[in-house]
Amino acid sequence: MTNWLLLRGLTRDRRHWGSFPGEMAARLGGRVVTIDPPGFGTQNGRVSPRSIAAITDDIRARFEPGDDEWSLLGISLGGMMAMNWVARYPGDFRRCVVVNTGAAELIRPHQLRFGLASLIAGKRFRTVAAHEAAALRLTSNRPVEELAELAATWARYQREAGPLDASVLGQAAAAATFRLPARIPVPLLVLASKGDRLADYRMAERITARFGAASAVHPDAGHDLPLDDGPWVCEQIEKWLAPTR
């Protein structure tokens, strides 16, 4: 049985995982641990570094694995961190799962999506509640009434411990300049969503081909796949792990 460390995406922190860590622990067993990236959540008084490697090293310095076996899961920006982490420190984790992630060299001009840029650019002109509602409409395909309630909760998170603008821009710069490592020396599972309006799911196909990874594609979930269909994510990981159990 392995434990899991979860890494969240752009401008998000550990609170945004919601019920998913508990669902994952109940389905797969072991501990499921979340951690805030520099500049966000409990770390919001600091400014985020502007590279994936530096963000990863900051989190690694605060993570305390003990003597247990761990695996790593990252979504979006967290997926970039996860690939960077296992490539540079292959002894830290037994395996790695990435969800709706990509890299600079995988984006083709005709597949560029400008939703994230407009979301970040318009942040200063919206109320906190309106910004979180817009973010959820971009990243989730859940029913509108469910997103309205969730947006209110996420707006409260921002009021309680929101990031500095410099941290948002730092993470955006890190994501824009991230390139895939030469190799991933641990077993890799790549999950993606065809309904993702933020990261083209075909980037996942290229990551899978590059590293000879296992993969699965959800037919209609949005970018925030654990939010839209957490049980499906757990099911794919369970199937992937089955031969090793």
C-alpha positions in Angstrom: 0.0 0.0 0.0 1.3 3.4 -1.0 0.7 6.9 0.4 0.0 9.8 -1.9 1.1 13.4 -2.1 -1.2 15.7 -4.1 -0.1 18.9 -5.9 -2.8 21.4 -7.0 -2.8 23.6 -10.1 -2.4 27.3 -11.0 -3.3 29.8 -8.2 -4.9 27.0 -6.2 -3.9 25.6 -2.7 -4.7 22.5 -0.7 -8.2 23.8 0.3 -9.3 23.5 -3.3 -9.0 19.7 -3.3 -12.3 19.6 -1.4 -13.4 16.0 -0.6 -11.1 14.4 -3.2 -8.3 13.4 -0.8 -10.8 11.6 1.5 -12.4 9.8 -1.5 -8.9 8.8 -2.7 -7.9 7.4 0.7 -11.1 5.5 1.1 -10.8 3.9 -2.4 -7.0 3.2 -2.6 -6.0 3.0 1.1 -3.0 4.6 2.6 -2.5 8.2 3.5 -3.4 11.1 1.1 -1.6 14.3 2.0 -1.9 17.8 0.5 0.5 20.7 0.6 0.4 24.4 -0.2 2.8 25.7 -2.9 4.9 28.8 -2.1 2.8 31.9 -2.3 -0.6 30.2 -1.7 -2.8 29.1 1.1 -0.7 28.9 4.3 2.3 30.2 2.3 0.5 33.3 1.0 2.8 35.8 2.6 5.6 34.7 0.3 6.1 35.3 -3.4 6.1 32.2 -5.7 9.2 31.4 -7.7 9.0 31.8 -11.4 10.1 28.3 -12.4 8.6 24.9 -12.0 11.9 23.6 -10.6 12.1 26.2 -7.9 8.5 25.7 -6.9 9.1 22.0 -6.7 12.2 22.4 -4.6 10.4 24.6 -2.2 7.6 22.1 -1.7 10.1 19.2 -1.4 12.0 21.0 1.4 8.7 21.1 3.4 7.4 17.6 2.7 8.2 15.1 5.4 7.8 11.5 3.9 9.4 9.6 6.8 10.2 6.0 5.9 6.9 5.3 4.2 6.4 4.6 0.5 4.9 7.5 -1.4 3.4 8.1 -4.8 2.8 11.5 -6.4 -0.3 13.0 -8.1 -0.4 16.5 -9.7 -3.0 18.3 -11.7 -2.4 21.1 -14.3 0.6 23.1 -12.9 0.8 20.4 -10.2 1.4 17.9 -13.0 4.3 19.9 -14.3 5.7 19.9 -10.7 5.2 16.2 -10.4 7.0 15.4 -13.6 9.9 17.7 -12.7 10.1 16.2 -9.2 10.3 12.6 -10.2 12.7 13.3 -13.0 15.2 15.1 -10.8 14.6 13.1 -7.6 13.5 9.6 -8.7 14.0 8.0 -5.3 11.4 10.2 -3.7 8.3 8.5 -5.2 7.4 5.0 -6.3 5.1 6.2 -9.1 3.5 9.3 -10.6 0.0 10.4 -11.9 -0.5 13.6 -13.8 -3.9 15.1 -14.7 -4.7 17.6 -17.4 -1.2 18.9 -17.6 1.1 20.0 -20.4 4.4 21.8 -21.4 5.4 24.7 -23.5 6.7 22.5 -26.4 3.5 20.6 -26.6 1.2 23.5 -27.4 0.6 23.9 -31.1 -0.6 27.3 -32.4 -4.0 26.2 -33.6 -4.6 24.6 -30.1 -3.9 27.8 -28.1 -6.6 28.6 -25.6 -6.8 32.1 -24.2 -9.3 31.6 -21.3 -6.6 31.5 -18.6 -4.9 34.7 -19.8 -8.2 36.6 -19.9 -9.1 35.2 -16.5 -5.9 36.4 -14.9 -6.0 39.7 -16.7 -9.5 40.4 -15.6 -9.0 39.5 -12.0 -8.4 43.1 -10.8 -11.7 44.3 -12.4 -13.9 41.7 -10.7 -15.1 41.1 -7.2 -13.5 38.1 -5.5 -16.8 36.2 -5.8 -17.2 37.0 -9.5 -13.6 36.0 -10.2 -14.0 32.6 -8.5 -17.2 32.0 -10.4 -15.5 32.8 -13.7 -12.6 30.5 -12.8 -15.0 27.6 -12.0 -16.9 28.1 -15.3 -13.6 27.8 -17.1 -12.3 24.7 -15.2 -15.3 22.7 -14.3 -18.2 21.1 -16.3 -20.4 20.5 -13.2 -24.0 21.9 -13.2 -24.2 25.7 -12.8 -26.1 25.5 -9.5 -23.4 23.4 -7.9 -20.7 25.8 -9.2 -22.4 28.8 -7.6 -22.2 27.3 -4.2 -18.6 26.2 -4.7 -17.6 29.7 -6.0 -18.9 31.2 -2.7 -16.7 28.8 -0.7 -13.6 29.5 -2.9 -14.2 33.2 -2.6 -14.1 32.8 1.1 -10.7 31.0 0.8 -9.4 34.0 -1.1 -10.6 36.5 1.5 -9.1 34.4 4.3 -5.7 33.7 2.6 -5.4 35.0 -0.9 -2.1 35.1 -2.9 -0.1 38.2 -3.8 -0.4 39.3 -7.4 3.3 38.6 -7.8 2.7 34.9 -6.9 0.0 34.6 -9.5 2.2 36.0 -12.1 5.1 33.9 -10.9 3.2 30.7 -11.3 1.9 31.8 -14.7 5.5 32.4 -15.8 6.6 29.1 -14.5 3.9 27.3 -16.4 4.6 29.2 -19.6 8.3 28.2 -19.6 8.1 24.6 -18.4 9.5 22.0 -20.7 9.2 18.2 -20.3 12.1 16.4 -18.7 14.2 14.1 -20.8 12.8 11.0 -19.1 10.5 10.0 -16.3 12.2 7.2 -14.4 9.1 5.9 -12.5 5.8 4.4 -13.7 3.6 7.2 -15.1 -0.1 7.4 -15.5 -1.5 10.3 -17.6 -5.2 11.3 -17.2 -7.0 13.9 -19.3 -10.4 15.2 -20.1 -11.9 15.7 -23.6 -14.1 18.4 -22.1 -11.1 20.4 -20.8 -11.4 24.0 -22.0 -8.1 25.1 -20.5 -5.5 22.4 -21.5 -6.0 20.6 -24.8 -6.3 16.9 -24.0 -4.0 16.1 -27.0 -1.1 17.3 -24.9 -1.7 14.3 -22.7 -1.5 12.0 -25.8 2.0 13.5 -26.5 3.1 13.1 -22.9 2.0 9.4 -23.0 3.8 8.8 -26.3 7.0 10.6 -25.1 7.4 8.6 -21.9 5.6 5.3 -22.8 3.1 6.0 -20.1 -0.3 4.5 -19.3 -3.2 6.7 -20.0 -7.0 7.3 -19.8 -9.2 10.0 -21.2 -12.5 11.1 -19.5 -15.2 11.7 -22.2 -16.7 15.0 -20.8 -15.2 16.2 -17.6 -13.6 19.7 -17.4 -10.0 20.7 -16.5 -10.6 20.1 -12.8 -11.1 16.4 -13.3 -10.9 15.4 -9.6 -13.7 18.0 -8.9 -15.9 16.9 -11.8 -15.4 13.1 -11.4 -13.2 12.1 -8.5 -14.4 8.5 -8.5 -13.3 8.1 -12.1 -9.8 9.3 -11.3 -9.6 6.9 -8.4 -10.9 4.1 -10.6 -8.2 4.7 -13.2 -5.5 4.7 -10.6 -6.9 1.5 -9.0 -6.9 -0.2 -12.4 -3.3 1.0 -13.1 -2.1 -0.3 -9.7 -3.9 -3.7 -10.0 -1.0 -5.6 -11.4 1.2 -4.5 -8.6 -1.2 -5.5 -5.8 
